[in-house]
Amino acid sequence: MTSPRLSALDASFLAVETPTAHMHVGWVGMFSAAADGRLPSFKELRDHIELRIGRAPRYRQKLASVPLSLNAPEWIDDPAFSVDRHVYWAPGSLEGLVDEVMSIPLRRDRPLWEIWICEDRPHRRFALVGKTHHCMVDGLAAVELASLLLDPTPEPAAYEPQHWRTEREPGGERVLARGLRDLLGQQVDLLQLPLRLASAPGPAARQTAVGAMRAIRALDQLLRPAPTSVLNQPLSSLRRLAWAQCPLEDLRTIRHAYGTTINDVILAAVAGGIRAYLVRRGEEPPALKVMVPVNVRSEDDALGNHISFVFADLPCDDPDPLGRLYQVHASMSRCKRDGEPQGSDLVLKAASRTPVTVQQAVSRLIASPRAFNLVVSNIPGPTVPMYLLGCQLQAVYPMVPLADHHAVSVGMITVHDQACFGVYADRQALPDVKALAQDIDDAITELLAGTYRVTQTSGSLLTRARAAVPEDARVPRAQPFARPVQERAERGMPVHAAPVQPGGQAHAAPVQQGAPLQAEPVQQDGQVHAAPVQQGAPAQMVPTSDQIASRLYDLELQRLANNGKSPG
């Protein structure tokens, strides 16, 4: 049985909502016709949704505010609940429908969700456009709830109708009394904390110390000011969704080739897309600060928000695609190493022990443009084909809500073997958001182009490059990445050794001990070899693994530009 009261994190999404900053999570699900070419009618879809949504009672409940705002609101049954007030038919353009539906906030006098059905009969497909308030679900919970509507086979599973009996709506006095009771319980629990710590002083002290250090690091990142950007301007109430899609295998190929993660690839692609978008507008791309939600949900957690977050660097100022990827990788690796997701979670839990007014102030601080420039969210979706009344789910495009003065967000959800991107923006601030979605797609293609030869041998490029450099020759660097050769030369930086490509295969160059230092690679028998490095030479002249990786990327792009012929 779940608690009927909003958690501090759930309530924070109510606190930061304004007439121009709607805090609903949205999605567009695209379905093809059934195997026999048939599309379900609106009545069939509505009845199916009503039957399945009955298994999630929260979707029949509304919010009741505590008088004087002494505590967070609680969930109560809606005696006027009817699925007809939440499921709608909408003929016409899907894009126009999405923009219109997402531009209107959810009404708080009823359960906080809607589903709109849009049929495209000429192309034998239909779409569901859904939105649910963020105080009710996070991104992963929204996926899990959407899965209630779907089946892993074309034949729908049999569900028994839920017999639901509405509880009487409580009066204001009763809501106030329960709010005070729960508030008192929180304070008693807080007073018992020293007793629990005293019962196991050693482990408790260690755990407290580790948690405190993580919380301090998380607070340090939160308070680090985000740079000024054209992406952070006053919002209108109007929204627009643009989407892009690529095979999930493309992201896996990039991840494997360069020794990073899929989340790193997504962030690097967003950085590259924003850079191209801003350059085309005549803006100087700055390095941005991105908020990345992190799932901390356990198997026992039900509805509500069970997320933490980290703040990472988004190197839109770097012109090198591989440099952006490795900067993102370094930044996200630091977040994980420092335990920032757990630290942020501790900060949120600590804030939940404070008065409601303090909680709301903390919520507004975290959601302000001083804290971050945009949100990028990676949401795991279904890994197998899913069906709605026999119609296969083809794609889902997520919409991550926009806080005040945040003009764009990016969400990615996986659907079977596809990666679906939703670029959600303020319609007035970024009217050409479709161009940004295309720029992100192009940035993925740009990263993928350099992996053609890299992936021909086992192991990632980064792993092979690191293995090629002796341990005593590796130099720790605060930023483990390298910029293009031309940019290094313009800045007076040394040009490091190039990798070897024997037989058309990409390999990292070995470092020879005791040979004279050369700044440029040497060529023998038509092949490019690394310049030997002299023992005792200045440390900054030794090629690091990531510099080798960057140079290999440069050579690969040259090879592609020469129609597959190796450069040199």
Helices and strands as residue ranges (DSSP letters): H 8-15, E 24-32, H 42-53, G 57-60, E 61-64, G 67-69, E 74-77, G 83-85, E 87-89, H 94-102, E 113-120, G 121-123, E 125-133, H 139-146, G 147-149, H 172-191, H 193-199, H 201-223, E 239-247, H 248-258, H 262-280, E 288-295, E 307-314, H 321-337, H 340-351, H 356-366, E 374-379, E 387-388, E 391-399, E 408-415, E 418-426, H 433-449, G 454-456, H 461-468, G 471-473, H 485-490, G 502-504, E 522-524, E 527-529, G 539-541, H 545-561
